[in-house]
Structure formats: C-alpha cells, structure tokens
Amino acid sequence: MAVELRHLRHFIALAEEGHFGRAAERVFVVQQALSSSIRTLEDELGVKLVLRTTRRVQLTPAGEVFLTSARTTLNTLAQGTERARQAARGEVGRIGIGFVSGLAFGGLPDIVRRFREAYPSVAVDLRELTAQEQEAALRAGEIDVGLMLLPVRDPAFDTLALWRQELVAALPSTHPLARKRKLQISDLADEPFVFFPRAVRATYFDQVMRWCAAAGFTPRIVQEAIEVPTLLSLVAAGLGVFLPIRFFSQVSLPGVTYRPVAGAPTVEIVATWPRNQQTGVVSAFLKVAREVLEDSV
C-alpha cells in the first residue's frame, strides 16, 4: 500500500472543513490537486471515503472510521518525531557515567544535580570505576562518558578538561605535623605512607613518586588499599600519611586532618568519550558540566 502522509493530511483537512476549496487553502494546494490526492487515497484503500455533492463533502461510514485512524497515525508520528528530536538534544534517554574515586566527594555531585534538574527525562547511571575500567566500559558501550585522570592513552577517545586538583596531605589528627598550617613535601620524608597499589593507579602513583624523589626521598609504603575511603581510614588509625587530591579534603573523617603542601603537583581530571560518538545526551552532560564549572569559578 502506497498511502502517503500528505494523503492523510489532505483527507483530514477535507473531513474537518467539509469543502474542497477551504481544505485546499488549508493545506496550501490547489483544489484540483487536493481532489486528485483524495481519489488516490481511495484507490489505494479500495473504499469510498467521501460523498461529493454540489454543496458540501460528506464522509462515508468507511471515511468516518478511517478519519480516526488517520488522526491517530499523524499524532503518533508527531509524538515520535518530537521524542526523536528530544533524544538528539539529549533531553530524553539514559546516560551512563563512569567516575574515579574522589569525584563523588567533590565536583561530580554538583554536575549531576544540575543535569538532572535540566534534563529530568534522562536516567543517570553512575558507576565508580578506575581509569582502566572506564576505558574498557567505554569501548564496550557500557558507559557513555568517563570522568578520569589524565593521561587517556587510547587515541580513539576524545577528552574535555574539567578540573585541575592539587594533592594535599592527609595526616592522623594527633600527628605533630597536623599543627602546621602548610607542609613541605620533605616534611613527610620519614613518615610511613598508605597508598594505592601501582597497578590500580599507575599515573597517580608515578606522579607522587617523582614528586617525592625530587625532594630526595622515596615514600615508605606500609599499607596498600584500592579505595580512597579505606586509605583515609588507615590514616585515621595512625598507620601512615596519604596524599589524596583536594576533593577528598571535603571528607570529614574523625582522626584525619588535611593540610596543603607547598609545590604540590596538580592532577587534571577530564571527561572522556569515544571519538565521533558524542551523542545528544553526552553533549548535554558536557554542556552542563562546563556551566557548573564556570559558575564555580
């Protein structure tokens, strides 16, 4: 069946106007073209839809039934079109966001809150993952955008810089160094450290090692843990000191004191997504992220 949408529009206009001339003006065609369109529709359906009289147009019983279906078809199409446009603008759908440990305590909550306010029809799925896990999840299509520390080694990904965070010292609150307002990295030369295994945070690990080496010492790591909250708990227990990004200084944990460290290196945190796959919802998320960061500045 070769029924076209214009045939439906012409038929609905004729049914509602009850006059070929007025219907033709309504759909911006000449009367002859409208009449031809209705005949084509009737031929395709194999039924008579209208009774033509000298004064007005009347629908046949078949025409009355078909009018309801025609209106439903066009309404469904209009709704589907709008939903598709909303999806293209990132206004509906779902977004999977991977993030590294630490962002849950700073930066990310503000962006997610603003995004959900602006796009209430988008479901947000948050997953705490290491950078390596995020890259694997992006390749597999399990998440749409990742929030991770540089560097991003895969050239198949695009990135957008979001935050630059300096490292701070997390100390047991009873430690003598906790009484100082600001530390030098050399102050920690003789301290036991708690830290990530290098296999879990290689870039972060190497950056800290280089910083300490430049100050003339190698950190003595006495305990390793994968999660930052665990490492901070070890600090609170007095096992050692830790060097988290500044976001973590917002975590108020009894027994832990945070202090800035002179000359601390910064860690750049970026949004990452597969190149040439910036969907509408990802674009919307990045737009909100930029707005939130600009407001914070």
N, C-alpha and C positions, 0 to 999 in steps of 0.2 A: 504494500500500500504506500502510495507516494503523497500522502497528506502532508502539506507544509504548514509551518506555523502561521504564515501570512493568511492561509486559507481559514485557519481558526479565528484569527483576529478579525478578518473580514466578516465571517459568519456571525461572530458575537456582536460586532458593531451593527450589522443589519438587523439582528434579532432585537437589540436594545433600541435602535432608532425606528424600526418598523417602516423604513423608507429608504429606497436605494440612493436617492440623491443625498440625503443627510448622512447616511452611512459612508458614502464615498468621500464626502468632505471630511468626515471624522478621521478616516484612515489615510487621507491625502492621496487618493487615486481618483481617476475619472470614473464616472458611473458605469461605463461600458466594461472597464477593467474589473470593477467590483462584481458585476453580473457574471462575467466570464469566470472569475475566481470561485463564485458560489456554484456554478454549473460544474466546474472541475471537481470541487469537493463532493458534490452529489454523485458524480460519475465514479469517483474513487470509492465512495461508501456503498454505492449501489442502491441508494434510497433517496426519496424526495424529502428535502429538508424544509422548503418554503413553498407557500402558495402565493403566486404573483397575481395581484388584482390591480385594477386601474388606480385605486386609491391608496392602498397600503399593502404591506407584506405581512403574511401570517405564517407562523411556524406549523408544520405538520406535527402529529404526535411523535414521529421519529425525530423531528427537529427539536422538539422540547426536550427529549431525552438527551440528544447529542449536545444541546447547549450546556447542560450541566457538566458533561464530560469535558467539553472544550474549555469551559472556565476552570475546571479543576486542573487540566493539563497546563494551561498557561500560568495559573497560580503556583503550581508545583515547580514549573520551570523558573519562575521569578524568584521563588524561595531558594531553589538550588543555586541559581546564579549569584544571589546575594551571599549565600553561605560560601560559595567558592571565592568570591571577592574578599569576604572577611578572612578566609583562610590565607589568601595571598597577602593580605595586610597583616597577618599574624594575630587576628582578633579571636579566632576560634582554634580549637585543636588541643595539642599536647606538646609540651617541651620537656625533654629530659636534660637535666643539668648535672654534670659531674663537678665536684669541687674537692680541693685538697683540704686536709685537716688544718684548721686555723681560720678559714673564711667564715665558718659558722659562728665565730665569735666576733667578727668584725667585717664590714663591707657587704657580705652576701645578704644578711637579713634585710637591710635597708632596700637593696635592689629587688629582692623577691617580693617584699611587701608592696613597693611601688608598682611592680609589674602586675601583681595580682589585682591591685586597685584599678589599674589602667586596662587590663585585659581579663576580666572576671570569667570569660568563657574559655580560657586556656588553662588546662590542667597542668600543674607544675610537679614534676617528679625529680626530687633531689637525691643524689647519690654521692656519698663521701668515698672518694677513690684516690689512689696515688696517681701521679702523673702518668706512669706506665699503664696503669689500669684504665685511665681515661682515654689514652691514645688507642688502646685496644677496643674499648667500648665505642669510640667514635668510628673506627674502621668497621665495626660490626653493626653499626646503626642502632646501638642500644641507648646512646645518648645523642643529643643534638648539638650541644656545646659543652666544652670543658673549661674549667677555671683552674689554672695550674701555674706553677713557677716556670720561668724560663730556665734553660732553653727548651724549645719544642723542636725536636730533631727531625721529625718527619716532614719533608718538603711538600707533602700532599695536604698540609693543613695551613689555613690562614689564621692570623692572630690579631688581636686588638689589645693594646696595653691598657690595663685598668688601674692597678695600684703599684706603688713603689713603697715597700715596707722595710725599715731598718731593723736589724736584730737588736734585741735587748737581753739583759742578763736576768735570769730567774734564780733567786737565791733563797735558801732557808731563812725565814724571818729572824731567826736568832743568830744568824751569821754576822760577825763583826763588819763585813763589807756592806751589809744592809743599812748600816748607819750613814754611809756615804751617799751624797746626792747624785754623784755621777762617777762611773768607774772608768779605768783604763783596762784594756784587754789584758795587759800584763799583770793586773791585779789578780787574775784568775789562773796564773801560771802554775801555782802549786795546788790548785783545787781539784778534787775529783769531779769528773763530768758524768752526767747521764745524757744519752743521745740516741739518735736513730741508728740502726744498722746501715752501713753504706749502701747495701743492696736495695734498701727501701727509699732512701732519699739521697741518691748519689750526688746530685748537683749541690744540694744544700750542705751535705757532709763535706764535700771538697771545698766549698766556699769558706766554711768555718775553719777547716784545716789550714788553708792558705793564710787566712787572717791571723790565726794563732802562730803559724810558722814565721810570719813577718815580724811578730813580736818576740820571737826567739824561743818558742816552746811548742811542744806537741801535747794536745789535751790528753789527760789520763782518763780514759772512759772506763768507769767501773760497773756500769749497768746500761743495757740497751733495752729499748722498748719501741714498738711500732707506732703507737698512738700518743699524741701530744698530752692529752689529759693524764695518761699513765705516767709520762715523764715528769709532769708537774707534781703528781702525787709523790713521786720518788724524791723530788726536791723538797716537798713539804716534810717528808720523813727524814730529811737530813742526809740523804745518801750522796748528794752532789749538787752541782750547779748545771744550768741548762741555758741555751741561747736560742730562744724562740723568736719568731717575727713579732713585731709590735702589736699586732692584732690580739695576741694572747695575753697582753697585759690587761685586757679587759676582763679576763677570767679571774674573779676574786676567789682565791682558794686559801683557806686558813693555813698559815705556815709558810706561804710563799710571798716574797717581796720582789718587785720588778724594779730594775734600775737601768737608765740609759748608759750606753758605753761609748766613749769618745771614738770617733772614726769608724763606727760600726758600718759594715757593708750593707747595702740595700738589696732586697730581693724583689724582682719585678714579677708581678702576677698578671697573667693575660687570659683573655677569653680565646678559645681555640675551637675551630670547626673545620670540617672537610672543605677543601678548596672547591669553588664553584658550586657549593651546596648550601649557600646561605638562604635558607627558606624564609618565608614571611614571618614565621614565629621567631626564628633566630634573629632576624633583622629587628623585630620589635623589642626583643630582650636586650640586644646590644644598644638600641636607642635609649631605652630606659636606664640601662647601666651608665651610659655617658651622662644622661641628665642628672642622675643621682650623684655621680662623682663631681660634676660641675657645681651642683648645689652645695656639696660638702666643702669644696674649695672656697 
